[in-house]
C-alpha cells in the first residue's frame, strides 16, 4: 500500500492539474470537480488544501511566474546588454506562447469562475524594494538587464525599474496580441514587429539606431542558433 501523500504533494498535484485543465479547456475548465477527478480525490481536496478556488488560482499564477523566472534565468549574460534585453523578451515570448492559458491567468487577463489572481502594484515603493513576490522576482531579470544597459551607456541614465517597466509593457503588449492571433500563428510577427519594436525602444531609451540594430541582429541570430527558427 502506497503511503498517503503529504499536504504539500497534494497541493502541487492540484496546481499541476489546474494548469493541465487550463491548457486543454481554458478557464471554463478550471472547476473543483474536474480538479478532484484529475488527481483522484474528492472535491473537498481543493477546499482542504487551499480554502477555495480563489487561493488555488493565486497559486497557479505564482507557479506561472516561477516557470517564467526559470526560463528567463536560462538567458546567459553577454558583453552586449542591449542584445540581452531582446533575448529576455524572446524567452518571455516563448514561455507565454507555449502556455497561453496559464499566463492569461498569471497576468490577470483571465478569471476562471470569476476568480482573478492577486496582483501587486508595480509602482509602489514596497514593491520596488521587495523581491519576495514571484512576479517581482521574474521582473527582476529585466530590471537587472536594464541596469546593465544603462551602466554601459547604451540607455540614458534613468531608474532601472522604470526602464524595465517600459520594456515589459511594450513586450507584453506584443505577446498579448500575438497570442490572440493578430499576428498569425507562424511567428512572423517576431521579425516584422517585435524586433523593430525592440530596436525603436532601444533608440527611445538612448541607444543609437546603428547600435540597437546590431544588438537586435546579434540577439535574434543567437536565439535561432539555439532554439530554432521563428518567423521569416
C-alpha positions in Angstrom: 0.0 0.0 0.0 1.5 3.3 -1.1 1.9 6.0 1.6 -0.6 8.8 1.9 0.7 11.9 0.0 1.6 14.9 2.1 -0.3 18.1 2.1 2.5 19.7 0.0 2.3 16.9 -2.5 -1.5 17.2 -2.9 -1.3 20.9 -3.3 1.4 20.5 -6.0 -0.8 17.9 -7.8 -3.8 20.2 -7.7 -1.8 23.1 -9.2 -0.4 20.8 -12.0 -3.9 19.5 -12.6 -5.2 23.1 -12.8 -2.6 24.0 -15.4 -3.4 21.0 -17.5 -7.1 21.8 -17.4 -6.4 25.4 -18.4 -4.2 24.3 -21.3 -6.8 21.8 -22.5 -10.1 23.6 -21.9 -9.4 27.2 -21.0 -10.6 29.0 -17.9 -14.1 27.4 -18.0 -12.5 24.0 -17.4 -11.0 25.1 -14.1 -13.6 23.6 -11.7 -13.2 21.9 -8.3 -15.0 18.8 -9.5 -12.7 18.4 -12.5 -9.6 19.2 -10.4 -10.5 16.5 -8.0 -11.1 14.0 -10.8 -7.7 14.8 -12.2 -5.9 13.7 -9.1 -8.3 11.0 -8.0 -9.6 12.9 -4.9 -12.9 14.4 -3.7 -13.8 18.0 -4.3 -13.1 18.7 -0.7 -9.4 18.4 -1.5 -9.5 21.9 -3.1 -11.1 23.4 0.0 -9.0 21.4 2.5 -5.7 22.5 0.9 -6.5 25.9 -0.5 -9.6 27.1 1.3 -11.3 27.7 -2.0 -10.8 28.3 -5.7 -9.5 31.8 -5.2 -6.4 30.7 -3.3 -5.9 28.0 -5.9 -5.9 30.5 -8.7 -3.4 32.6 -6.8 -1.1 29.6 -6.5 -1.5 28.8 -10.2 -0.4 32.4 -11.0 2.6 32.1 -8.7 3.6 28.9 -10.4 3.3 30.7 -13.8 5.7 33.3 -12.5 8.1 30.7 -11.2 8.2 29.0 -14.6 8.8 32.3 -16.3 11.7 33.0 -13.8 13.2 29.7 -14.6 13.1 30.4 -18.4 14.4 33.9 -18.0 17.2 32.6 -15.8 18.4 30.4 -18.6 19.3 33.5 -20.6 23.1 34.0 -20.3 24.5 37.4 -20.0 26.8 38.5 -22.8 29.0 41.5 -23.5 26.1 43.3 -25.2 23.4 44.2 -22.6 21.1 45.6 -25.2 21.1 42.3 -27.0 20.4 40.6 -23.7 17.3 42.7 -23.3 15.9 41.4 -26.5 16.9 37.8 -25.7 15.0 38.1 -22.4 12.0 39.3 -24.5 12.3 36.3 -26.8 12.4 33.9 -23.8 9.4 35.7 -22.3 7.5 35.3 -25.5 8.4 31.6 -25.8 7.2 30.9 -22.3 3.8 32.6 -22.8 3.2 31.3 -26.4 3.9 27.7 -25.1 1.2 28.0 -22.4 -1.1 31.0 -23.2 -3.9 29.9 -20.9 -1.6 29.7 -17.9 -0.2 33.2 -18.5 -3.6 34.7 -19.1 -4.4 33.7 -15.5 -0.9 34.7 -14.3 -1.2 38.2 -15.6 -4.9 38.7 -14.6 -6.3 38.6 -18.1 -8.3 35.5 -17.5 -10.6 34.9 -14.4 -11.6 31.3 -14.0 -15.1 31.2 -12.5 -14.7 34.9 -11.7 -11.5 34.3 -9.7 -8.8 36.8 -10.6 -5.2 36.1 -9.4 -4.0 38.6 -6.8 -1.6 41.2 -8.4 0.9 43.6 -6.9 1.2 47.3 -7.6 4.4 47.7 -9.6 4.5 51.4 -8.8 4.6 51.2 -5.0 7.7 51.8 -3.0 7.2 48.5 -1.2 7.1 46.6 -4.4 10.2 48.2 -5.8 12.1 47.2 -2.6 10.9 43.6 -2.4 11.9 40.5 -4.3 9.7 38.2 -2.2 6.8 38.1 -4.7 7.2 35.6 -7.6 6.1 38.2 -10.1 8.7 40.7 -8.9 11.3 38.0 -9.0 10.6 37.3 -12.6 10.5 41.1 -13.4 13.9 41.4 -11.7 15.6 39.8 -14.7 14.5 42.6 -16.9 15.4 45.2 -14.2 19.0 43.9 -14.0 19.3 43.8 -17.8 18.1 47.4 -18.0 20.6 48.5 -15.4 23.4 46.8 -17.3 22.4 48.7 -20.5 22.3 52.0 -18.5 25.6 51.4 -16.9 27.2 50.5 -20.3 25.9 53.8 -21.7 23.6 52.1 -24.2 20.5 53.6 -22.4 20.4 57.1 -21.0 20.6 57.4 -17.2 17.2 56.6 -15.6 15.8 54.5 -12.8 16.3 50.9 -14.0 12.9 49.8 -12.5 11.1 52.4 -14.7 13.1 51.5 -17.8 12.3 47.8 -17.2 8.6 48.5 -16.7 8.5 50.4 -20.1 10.2 47.5 -21.8 7.9 45.0 -20.1 4.8 47.0 -21.1 5.8 47.0 -24.8 6.9 43.4 -25.0 3.9 42.1 -23.1 1.6 44.1 -25.3 3.2 42.5 -28.4 2.9 39.0 -26.9 -0.7 39.5 -25.9 -1.6 40.5 -29.5 0.4 37.6 -31.0 -1.2 35.0 -28.7 -4.7 36.4 -29.6 -3.9 35.7 -33.2 -3.4 39.2 -34.5 0.0 38.4 -36.0 -0.8 35.0 -37.3 0.4 31.7 -35.9 3.7 31.2 -37.7 5.9 33.6 -35.6 6.2 36.1 -38.5 5.4 38.9 -36.0 8.8 38.4 -34.4 10.7 39.6 -37.4 8.2 42.2 -38.7 7.0 43.6 -35.4 8.8 42.5 -32.2 12.4 43.1 -33.4 11.6 46.6 -34.9 9.7 47.4 -31.8 12.7 46.4 -29.6 15.0 48.5 -31.8 12.7 51.5 -31.6 12.5 51.1 -27.8 16.3 51.0 -27.5 16.7 54.2 -29.6 14.0 55.8 -27.5 15.8 54.9 -24.3 19.1 56.5 -25.6 20.8 53.9 -27.9 21.8 54.8 -31.4 19.9 53.3 -34.3 23.0 51.5 -35.6 23.9 50.0 -32.2 20.3 49.0 -31.5 20.0 47.3 -34.9 23.3 45.5 -34.4 22.3 44.2 -31.0 18.9 43.0 -32.3 20.7 41.1 -35.1 23.1 39.5 -32.6 20.3 38.5 -30.3 18.0 37.0 -32.8 20.8 35.1 -34.6 22.0 33.6 -31.3 18.4 32.7 -30.3 17.7 31.0 -33.6 21.0 29.1 -33.4 19.9 27.8 -30.0 16.1 27.5 -30.3 15.4 27.2 -34.0 13.7 29.5 -36.5 10.7 31.7 -35.5 9.1 33.6 -38.4 10.7 34.6 -41.6 
